[in-house]
């Protein structure tokens, strides 16, 4: 445990928090790189209170007040799943939409896209398919006469993309805005066809609508799709706009409350949150819907940080919290990004880290139906934990408490006492009796099923990408990850299996490792023939340069508004391209933003084909078809203070005597077993713990089964192996 004298200097601390469904974790990073973890029960209805409780817990552990920590804080990052919860519950703002005439049914037709990407099993049971909850009432979707051309011919005359075919009908915009206001809409979105090519029609309608709103002395935001997701595919663009209107602006209000709480305590800066593809932004970020799943992102950013420190290029991440089990992949040191995000059945134009999840966490409800079928999740107890605490149904945590894996008297370091007898009784009545099993046998069976499903997800995540588990290190974390790792990693031959002492707060730690990063993209329609002339290439180069310049200006303006100097901003460039005739485009990173002429375009084509060959066999390339550019993009990056990982001198394998706590009976698999119990904070580099054993920590429990061991390296990373 650190003391006040361990912390020196001004504005030398970093705060990062992850607000999960059950717990809000805080990581307090000290100047010497060491970490303190704080924890509090998540209060969905009062995030500011959860924030202050968690920070207070971390601050007090190093002998400081919350006010002292905030005054010395150089960066404060807060992430969570509040926005996603708004989508799942349908408790967002009442949205009105203005759309191009003829596209009045966009919101209804978009629901049909939920059939896409279904598994074979889902396809066989179409009668059970449920469309996602509608986020916009169809009566609040009104159409406007306007049409922007996407590049077409009228007779022999070619009209370039961005050409006005039908001007905006001003009267219709006025009438529609008044109607939406009369119907009680709290926010208005505008989506016109081909606005990603040129947003002038949307912006014209926006200005008209704002004038109507001002004349009625109302405060109703108006948001354009071109300002939220200026990309092709109107359905994804529309859904991104709806998410921004329905959930993001409401979430912004909640996060501003957290920011105000931090500033009241003395923080002299802006609260940051994480984008769904990594990178940190503050609460003024205009496309806040891009932070939809900021919580799980932190873990992958943290994994990237640890991978760089330990020289681990290939990592599988396994995050088990209170509500879900999330698996991610890092290959060659890069986090996988998908541009076709599917969130709660809604398809977005949102770059997002690739994660695969199952709705089984420590708080997942366990029950048996009338046909004697066992079910786990997706309902979760959240902050109420289980029967052993404040919930009225059996959960996975109840079973871990009943079988002895989790110490009922040491939850949150003893701050919360759990009722083991209540957990045992619920396990007997809910599972054992209906299935005719011994109560402990029933509990072990449930854990075996849960661990087996997570095991399958891990295997699939690696194998589906064509990789071999032998080439990957598994990094596991989350409050429940260390409890279940022995099961979900069983019989998978990873190169190594690791975790860290602060595993329960690892997503918060990852948030502390993030940098400022905004991603900007612009839809384009540029064709490159198989044998282009130098003039054609020069024209293409000019249009790409022009688009990048516009995006750079947007980036600098936004970052300066967030208090970041343009001199501190660096850029990464890329395009989305495909062979002419293909449906899907592929992101292609470019070494720089130089696009001065034909040679630069040819280098861009070579980069695209090199990337394409990583996805498909060499023979699949089809340069004879020519190329289509559908998007140009760039990332604007600015550094911020980051944690460091300290290296320690290796000590003896045998831990100090004060690290040993005692023994505990645990029903492991099919029998009772004596597990030695060790204190995490008393272990040091070089120590080795032989199973059967438990390493306890106020935030989590590390389970080491028989015939296995856990050793700590010079960075205090815990390595799990079979005993030699």
Secondary structure, 3 states (H helix, E strand, C coil): CCCHHHCCCCCCEEEEEEECCCEEEEEEECCCCCEEEEEEECCCCCHHHHHHHHHHHHHHCCCCCHHHHHHCEEEEEEEECHHHHHHHHCCCCCEEEEEECCCCCHHHHHHHHHHCCCCHHHHHCHHHCCCCCCCCCHHHEEEECCEECCCEEECCEEECCCCEEECCCHHHHHHHHHHHHHCCCCEEEEECCCCCCCCHHHHHHHHHHHHHHHHCCCCCEEEEHHHHCCCCCHHHHHHHHHHHHHHHHHHHHHHHHHHHHHHHCCCCCCCEEECCCCCEEECCCCCHHHHCCHHHHHHHHHHHHHHHHHCCCCEEEEEECCCCEEEEEEECCEECEECCEEECCEEECCCEECEEEECCCCCEEEEECCCCCEEEEEEECHHHCCCCCCCCCCEHHHHHHHHCCCCCCCEHHHCECCCHHHHHHHHHHHHHHHHCCCHHHHHHHHHHHHHHHHHHHHHHHHHCCCCCHHHCEEEEECCCHHHHHHHHCCCCCCCEEEEECCHHHHHHHHHHCCCEEEEEEEEEEEEECCCCCHHHHHHHHHHHHHHHHHHHHHHHHHHHHCCCCHHHCEEEEEEEEEECCCCCCEEEEECCCCCCCHHHHHHHHHHHHHHHHHHCCHHHCCHHHCEEEEEEEEEEEECCCCCCCCCCCCCCCCCCHHHEEEEEEEEECCEEEEEEEEEHHHCCCCCEEECCEEEEECCEEEEECCCEEEEECCCCEEEEEECC
